[in-house]
Amino acid sequence: MLQVPVLREKKEEIIAGLAKRNNLDARERVDSVLLLDDDRRKIQVELDSLLARANQLAREIGDLFKQGKSAEANEKKSETAQIKEQTKALELELEEKEQAIREILFTLPNVPSAEIPFGRGADDNVVVEQQGEIPSLFEGALPHWDLASKYDIIDFELGVKVTGAGFPFYKGKGAKLQRALINFFLERATAAGYTEYQAPLMVNADSGFGTGQLPDKEGQMYYMPADEYYMIPTAEVPITNIFRDVILKAEELPIKACGYTPCFRREAGSYGKDVRGLNRLHQFDKVEIVQIAHPDASYAILEQMRAHVTGLLRDLELPYRVLKLCGGDMGFASAFTYDMEVYSTAQQKWLEVSSTSNFEAFQSNRLKLRFKEGEQKPRLAHTLNGSALALPRIVASLLENHQTPEGIRIPKVLVPYCGFEMI
């Protein structure tokens, strides 16, 4: 959530920054917030004045009673009662103004970093790195959904029978490959200093608001009205919310956390060839890395997280590229995002397997996540997260890029985790 004092101080800069998001015109909403905040400030001044008068009266009444002047004390008590009623009315009005401000701020996305280019969508993203040789497949090579059927390792039709489209069954070596990837990603994360968490798969609305999924992505989240819980779209949500309403010490930063969870996304409106097989699922597995950082260090940490993810892709022997997302293709809460894509040789296209983002103080402001440095007032920390990695498209690319006439070759780094070299 954007900060009102920053909006007031850098109004034109913020409006121009938000315009990078596909020509988003935020002027009317920003002006509304500032006008409401003007009203809020006036109410606060009046309220503070009344509270100061109430405190003064309390002292005077106490002194009068000590002096035996009960009649005069009771007269002042009647004024105190009037102030109490006025105070209640002003507090209610203040809350209404603050709620109106929050409701508008909840609709405003984060301001892209100065380095983020203007753009309308994926075509305007910038390739900043590309590594690995795209393999030439043999005649008769198959896409991953046909390989899954041929080697009986993923059953999409059984998933449709039991649940619906987008909920596949992994079986045999397919299930072992999933488990091997999860363990490999977790071990690499812990070796890099991340503390592993096993997080809840459901969160309350406060957690969804804290990391920015609500209200922006409400339609993409599975919701259970009986309990008012949401199924998590990523482990980022429960892990980052560990630090909601927390004041950290500066020397504790950065805090590094990771976790494996299944992830649940409705992906409403998804259809066609781009969602075939493992390309887009409603339930999938992912290892997430999260950092809580000092604002001065967050962009250096973003580069470290990018290097962590690309190191995994190199070890999996997958050709990959890194994109700097333009304003029109970034997530609602992000200030800067790298997307990592692997090349699917059988499908002849790039598939996103990780987004690594710096949210700066956008999530922290919602979470009230702060840190204290010496005798200074608490400040908002920066939050970052990344997929390290999401499994479905990694599995799709492994199957397609490593297929041979004899079967599917397992990358050397995974063999100790899955116990076999070929499918």
C-alpha positions as CSV (number, residue, x, y, z in Angstrom):
1,M,0.0,0.0,0.0
2,L,1.3,3.4,-0.9
3,Q,2.1,5.8,2.0
4,V,0.1,9.0,2.3
5,P,3.0,11.2,3.3
6,V,5.0,10.0,0.3
7,L,2.0,10.6,-1.9
8,R,1.8,14.2,-0.6
9,E,5.6,14.8,-1.0
10,K,6.0,13.1,-4.4
11,K,2.6,13.4,-6.0
12,E,3.6,14.1,-9.6
13,E,6.5,11.6,-9.5
14,I,4.2,8.9,-8.3
15,I,1.5,9.6,-10.8
16,A,4.1,9.5,-13.6
17,G,5.5,6.3,-12.2
18,L,2.1,4.6,-12.1
19,A,1.5,5.6,-15.7
20,K,4.2,3.1,-16.6
21,R,1.6,0.4,-15.8
22,N,-0.1,0.5,-19.2
23,N,-0.9,4.2,-19.1
24,L,-2.7,3.9,-15.7
25,D,-4.1,7.3,-14.8
26,A,-4.1,7.5,-11.0
27,R,-4.5,11.3,-10.6
28,E,-8.1,11.3,-9.6
29,R,-7.5,8.6,-6.9
30,V,-4.4,10.3,-5.6
31,D,-6.1,13.7,-5.4
32,S,-9.1,12.0,-3.6
33,V,-6.7,10.5,-1.0
34,L,-5.0,13.8,-0.4
35,L,-8.3,15.7,0.0
36,L,-9.5,13.0,2.4
37,D,-6.3,13.3,4.3
38,D,-6.7,17.1,4.6
39,D,-10.1,16.5,6.2
40,R,-8.5,13.8,8.4
41,R,-5.8,16.2,9.6
42,K,-8.4,18.9,10.5
43,I,-10.4,16.4,12.5
44,Q,-7.3,15.1,14.2
45,V,-6.3,18.7,15.2
46,E,-9.8,19.3,16.6
47,L,-9.8,16.0,18.4
48,D,-6.4,16.6,19.9
49,S,-7.5,20.0,21.2
50,L,-10.6,18.5,22.8
51,L,-8.5,15.7,24.4
52,A,-6.1,18.3,25.7
53,R,-9.0,20.3,27.2
54,A,-10.4,17.1,28.8
55,N,-7.0,16.4,30.5
56,Q,-6.8,20.0,31.7
57,L,-10.4,19.7,33.1
58,A,-9.5,16.5,34.9
59,R,-6.7,18.1,36.7
60,E,-8.8,21.2,37.6
61,I,-11.7,19.0,38.9
62,G,-9.3,17.0,41.0
63,D,-7.8,20.2,42.5
64,L,-11.3,21.6,43.2
65,F,-12.4,18.5,45.0
66,K,-9.3,18.7,47.1
67,Q,-10.1,22.3,48.0
68,G,-13.7,21.3,49.0
69,K,-15.2,23.2,46.1
70,S,-17.6,20.4,45.0
71,A,-20.1,22.7,43.2
72,E,-17.5,24.2,41.0
73,A,-16.0,20.8,40.3
74,N,-19.4,19.4,39.3
75,E,-19.9,22.3,36.9
76,K,-16.7,21.4,35.2
77,K,-17.7,17.8,35.1
78,S,-20.7,18.7,32.9
79,E,-18.3,20.3,30.5
80,T,-16.3,17.1,30.5
81,A,-19.4,15.1,29.6
82,Q,-20.0,17.4,26.6
83,I,-16.4,17.0,25.5
84,K,-16.7,13.2,25.8
85,E,-19.7,13.3,23.4
86,Q,-17.9,15.6,21.0
87,T,-14.8,13.3,21.1
88,K,-16.9,10.2,20.3
89,A,-18.4,11.9,17.2
90,L,-15.0,13.1,16.0
91,E,-13.4,9.7,16.6
92,L,-16.1,8.1,14.5
93,E,-15.7,10.7,11.7
94,L,-11.9,10.2,11.9
95,E,-12.3,6.4,11.4
96,E,-14.6,7.0,8.4
97,K,-12.1,9.2,6.8
98,E,-9.3,6.8,7.4
99,Q,-11.4,3.9,6.1
100,A,-12.2,5.9,2.9
101,I,-8.4,6.6,2.4
102,R,-7.6,2.9,2.9
103,E,-10.2,1.8,0.4
104,I,-8.7,4.0,-2.3
105,L,-5.2,3.0,-1.4
106,F,-6.1,-0.7,-1.7
107,T,-6.9,-0.1,-5.4
108,L,-3.6,1.6,-6.2
109,P,-0.7,-0.7,-7.3
110,N,2.9,-0.2,-6.3
111,V,4.9,2.4,-8.1
112,P,7.4,0.8,-10.5
113,S,11.1,1.4,-9.8
114,A,12.8,4.1,-11.8
115,E,14.6,1.4,-13.8
116,I,11.4,-0.2,-14.9
117,P,10.4,0.6,-18.6
118,F,7.0,1.7,-19.7
119,G,5.0,-1.1,-21.2
120,R,1.6,-2.5,-22.0
121,G,2.4,-6.2,-21.6
122,A,4.8,-9.1,-22.2
123,D,6.0,-7.8,-25.6
124,D,7.6,-4.8,-23.8
125,N,9.7,-6.9,-21.4
126,V,13.5,-6.6,-21.6
127,V,15.7,-9.7,-21.9
128,V,18.7,-9.1,-19.6
129,E,20.3,-12.5,-19.6
130,Q,20.1,-15.7,-21.7
131,Q,22.1,-18.9,-20.9
132,G,22.3,-22.4,-22.2
133,E,22.0,-24.0,-25.6
134,I,18.6,-24.9,-26.9
135,P,18.8,-28.6,-27.7
136,S,17.9,-30.0,-31.1
137,L,15.4,-32.8,-30.6
138,F,15.3,-36.1,-32.6
139,E,12.6,-36.8,-35.1
140,G,9.5,-37.9,-33.3
141,A,10.2,-36.0,-30.1
142,L,7.0,-35.3,-28.1
143,P,5.5,-32.5,-25.9
144,H,5.4,-33.3,-22.2
145,W,1.7,-34.2,-22.1
146,D,2.4,-37.1,-24.6
147,L,5.6,-38.1,-22.8
148,A,3.6,-38.2,-19.5
149,S,1.1,-40.6,-21.1
150,K,3.8,-42.7,-22.9
151,Y,5.8,-43.3,-19.7
152,D,2.8,-43.4,-17.4
153,I,4.1,-40.7,-15.0
154,I,1.3,-38.1,-15.0
155,D,-2.4,-38.8,-15.4
156,F,-4.4,-35.7,-16.5
157,E,-7.6,-37.6,-17.2
158,L,-7.7,-39.1,-13.7
159,G,-7.3,-35.6,-12.2
160,V,-10.3,-34.5,-14.2
161,K,-12.3,-37.5,-13.0
162,V,-11.4,-36.9,-9.3
163,T,-11.4,-33.1,-9.2
164,G,-11.4,-31.3,-12.5
165,A,-9.1,-29.8,-15.2
166,G,-5.8,-28.5,-13.8
167,F,-5.5,-31.1,-11.0
168,P,-3.2,-33.8,-12.4
169,F,-2.1,-37.0,-10.7
170,Y,1.6,-37.7,-10.6
171,K,2.5,-41.4,-10.3
172,G,5.5,-43.7,-10.2
173,K,8.6,-42.0,-11.3
174,G,6.6,-38.8,-12.0
175,A,5.8,-38.6,-8.3
176,K,9.4,-39.3,-7.3
177,L,10.6,-36.6,-9.7
178,Q,8.3,-34.1,-8.0
179,R,9.6,-35.1,-4.6
180,A,13.2,-35.0,-5.8
181,L,12.8,-31.4,-7.2
182,I,11.2,-30.2,-3.9
183,N,14.0,-31.6,-1.8
184,F,16.6,-30.3,-4.2
185,F,15.2,-26.8,-4.1
186,L,14.7,-26.8,-0.3
187,E,18.3,-28.0,0.3
188,R,19.7,-25.4,-1.9
189,A,17.7,-22.7,-0.2
190,T,18.7,-23.8,3.3
191,A,22.4,-24.0,2.2
192,A,22.0,-20.3,1.0
193,G,20.9,-19.4,4.6
194,Y,17.1,-19.5,4.3
195,T,15.2,-20.9,7.3
196,E,12.7,-23.5,6.2
197,Y,9.1,-23.2,7.3
198,Q,6.2,-25.6,6.8
199,A,3.4,-23.1,6.5
200,P,-0.4,-23.3,6.6
201,L,-2.2,-23.8,3.2
202,M,-5.0,-21.5,4.2
203,V,-4.9,-17.9,5.4
204,N,-7.3,-15.3,6.7
205,A,-8.3,-12.1,4.9
206,D,-5.8,-10.0,6.9
207,S,-2.9,-12.1,5.5
208,G,-4.3,-11.7,2.0
209,F,-4.5,-8.0,2.4
210,G,-1.0,-7.8,4.0
211,T,0.8,-9.2,1.0
212,G,-1.4,-7.5,-1.6
213,Q,-3.4,-10.5,-3.0
214,L,-6.6,-8.9,-1.6
215,P,-8.5,-7.2,-3.0
216,D,-6.6,-7.3,-6.3
217,K,-6.5,-11.1,-6.9
218,E,-9.7,-12.1,-4.9
219,G,-11.2,-13.7,-8.0
220,Q,-8.2,-15.9,-8.5
221,M,-8.1,-17.3,-5.0
222,Y,-10.1,-20.2,-3.7
223,Y,-12.3,-19.0,-0.9
224,M,-14.1,-21.0,1.9
225,P,-17.0,-18.8,3.1
226,A,-17.9,-21.0,6.1
227,D,-14.6,-20.3,7.7
228,E,-13.6,-17.1,5.8
229,Y,-10.3,-18.7,4.8
230,Y,-8.4,-18.4,1.5
231,M,-6.3,-21.2,-0.1
232,I,-2.8,-19.8,-0.6
233,P,-1.7,-18.9,-4.1
234,T,1.9,-19.1,-3.0
235,A,3.9,-19.7,0.2
236,E,4.8,-16.0,0.0
237,V,1.5,-15.2,1.7
238,P,1.8,-17.1,5.0
239,I,5.6,-16.8,5.3
240,T,5.7,-13.0,4.8
241,N,2.8,-12.6,7.2
242,I,4.9,-14.2,10.0
243,F,6.3,-10.7,10.3
244,R,3.0,-8.8,10.2
245,D,2.7,-6.2,13.1
246,V,6.4,-6.8,14.1
247,I,9.1,-4.4,14.8
248,L,12.5,-5.9,14.1
249,K,16.0,-4.8,15.1
250,A,18.1,-3.5,12.2
251,E,20.8,-6.0,13.1
252,E,18.4,-8.9,12.4
253,L,18.1,-7.9,8.8
254,P,18.1,-9.5,6.3
255,I,15.7,-12.3,7.4
256,K,15.7,-15.2,5.0
257,A,12.8,-17.7,4.9
258,C,11.8,-20.4,2.6
259,G,9.0,-23.0,2.3
260,Y,7.5,-25.7,0.2
261,T,3.7,-25.7,-0.3
262,P,1.1,-26.7,-2.8
263,C,-0.3,-23.6,-4.4
264,F,-3.9,-23.0,-5.4
265,R,-5.1,-20.6,-8.2
266,R,-8.4,-20.5,-9.9
267,E,-6.9,-19.0,-13.1
268,A,-10.4,-17.9,-14.1
269,G,-10.8,-17.6,-17.9
270,S,-7.7,-19.7,-18.8
271,Y,-8.2,-21.9,-21.8
272,G,-6.6,-23.0,-25.1
273,K,-3.1,-24.4,-26.0
274,D,-1.3,-22.3,-23.4
275,V,-3.0,-24.2,-20.5
276,R,-2.5,-27.7,-22.0
277,G,-0.7,-30.3,-19.8
278,L,1.4,-28.7,-17.1
279,N,1.5,-25.2,-18.6
280,R,-1.1,-23.8,-16.2
281,L,-2.6,-25.7,-13.3
282,H,-5.1,-24.9,-10.4
283,Q,-2.9,-26.8,-7.9
284,F,0.8,-27.0,-8.2
285,D,3.9,-27.4,-6.0
286,K,6.4,-24.6,-5.4
287,V,9.4,-23.7,-3.2
288,E,9.3,-20.0,-2.3
289,I,12.1,-17.8,-0.9
290,V,11.3,-14.7,1.0
291,Q,13.6,-11.9,2.5
292,I,12.9,-9.0,4.8
293,A,15.5,-6.4,4.1
294,H,16.9,-3.1,5.0
295,P,15.8,-0.5,2.4
296,D,19.4,0.3,1.6
297,A,20.2,-3.3,0.7
298,S,17.0,-4.6,-1.0
299,Y,18.1,-4.2,-4.6
300,A,21.5,-5.9,-4.0
301,I,19.5,-8.7,-2.3
302,L,17.2,-8.9,-5.4
303,E,20.3,-9.6,-7.5
304,Q,21.4,-12.3,-5.1
305,M,17.9,-13.9,-5.3
306,R,18.1,-13.8,-9.1
307,A,21.5,-15.5,-9.0
308,H,20.1,-18.2,-6.7
309,V,17.3,-19.0,-9.1
310,T,19.4,-19.0,-12.3
311,G,21.9,-21.2,-10.5
312,L,19.2,-23.8,-10.0
313,L,18.3,-23.6,-13.7
314,R,21.9,-24.1,-14.8
315,D,22.2,-27.2,-12.5
316,L,19.1,-28.6,-14.1
317,E,20.7,-28.2,-17.5
318,L,17.9,-26.1,-18.8
319,P,18.3,-23.2,-21.3
320,Y,16.9,-20.1,-19.6
321,R,16.5,-16.4,-20.0
322,V,15.9,-13.5,-17.5
323,L,13.4,-10.8,-18.3
324,K,13.1,-7.4,-16.6
325,L,9.3,-6.9,-16.6
326,C,7.9,-3.6,-18.0
327,G,5.3,-1.7,-15.9
328,G,2.4,-3.1,-17.8
329,D,3.3,-6.8,-17.0
330,M,4.3,-6.5,-13.4
331,G,2.3,-7.8,-10.4
332,F,0.1,-5.4,-8.4
333,A,2.5,-5.2,-5.4
334,S,5.8,-5.2,-7.2
335,A,8.2,-2.4,-7.7
336,F,10.7,-4.5,-9.7
337,T,10.3,-8.0,-11.1
338,Y,12.6,-10.4,-12.9
339,D,10.9,-13.3,-14.6
340,M,13.0,-16.4,-15.3
341,E,11.9,-18.5,-18.3
342,V,13.0,-21.9,-19.5
343,Y,12.8,-23.0,-23.1
344,S,10.4,-25.8,-23.9
345,T,11.9,-27.4,-27.0
346,A,9.0,-29.6,-28.0
347,Q,6.5,-26.7,-27.6
348,Q,9.1,-24.2,-29.1
349,K,8.3,-21.4,-26.6
350,W,9.6,-19.9,-23.4
351,L,7.8,-20.8,-20.2
352,E,7.9,-18.7,-17.0
353,V,9.2,-20.7,-14.0
354,S,10.0,-18.0,-11.5
355,S,9.2,-14.4,-10.6
356,T,11.6,-12.7,-8.3
357,S,10.4,-9.3,-7.0
358,N,11.2,-6.4,-4.8
359,F,8.1,-4.9,-3.2
360,E,10.0,-2.2,-1.5
361,A,7.8,-0.9,1.4
362,F,4.4,-1.6,-0.4
363,Q,3.7,-4.9,1.5
364,S,5.4,-3.6,4.7
365,N,3.0,-0.7,4.9
366,R,0.1,-3.0,4.8
367,L,1.7,-5.5,7.2
368,K,3.0,-2.8,9.6
369,L,6.3,-4.5,9.3
370,R,9.0,-2.2,10.6
371,F,12.6,-2.2,11.9
372,K,14.3,0.0,14.5
373,E,17.8,1.3,14.0
374,G,19.5,2.6,17.1
375,E,17.5,5.5,18.7
376,Q,15.7,6.3,15.4
377,K,11.9,5.9,15.0
378,P,10.8,2.6,13.5
379,R,10.9,2.5,9.7
380,L,9.2,0.3,7.1
381,A,11.3,-2.7,6.0
382,H,11.5,-3.9,2.4
383,T,10.1,-7.3,1.4
384,L,11.2,-9.6,-1.5
385,N,10.2,-13.0,-2.7
386,G,10.9,-15.4,-5.5
387,S,9.9,-18.8,-6.8
388,A,12.8,-21.2,-6.4
389,L,11.2,-22.9,-8.1
390,A,7.7,-23.6,-9.3
391,L,7.5,-27.2,-10.4
392,P,5.0,-27.7,-13.3
393,R,6.8,-25.9,-16.1
394,I,10.2,-27.1,-14.7
395,V,8.9,-30.7,-15.1
396,A,7.5,-29.9,-18.5
397,S,10.8,-28.6,-19.7
398,L,12.8,-31.4,-18.1
399,L,10.7,-34.0,-19.8
400,E,10.8,-32.3,-23.2
401,N,14.4,-31.0,-23.3
402,H,16.0,-34.2,-21.9
403,Q,14.0,-36.7,-23.9
404,T,15.9,-39.3,-25.9
405,P,14.8,-42.2,-28.1
406,E,15.5,-44.5,-25.1
407,G,13.7,-42.4,-22.5
408,I,14.0,-39.2,-20.4
409,R,17.4,-38.4,-19.0
410,I,17.5,-37.1,-15.4
411,P,20.0,-34.2,-14.8
412,K,23.0,-35.4,-12.8
413,V,22.2,-33.1,-9.9
414,L,18.8,-34.7,-9.4
415,V,19.9,-38.4,-9.5
416,P,20.8,-38.6,-5.8
417,Y,17.4,-37.2,-4.9
418,C,15.2,-39.4,-7.1
419,G,17.3,-42.6,-7.2
420,F,17.2,-43.2,-11.0
421,E,18.9,-41.8,-14.1
422,M,16.3,-42.4,-16.7
423,I,12.5,-42.6,-17.1
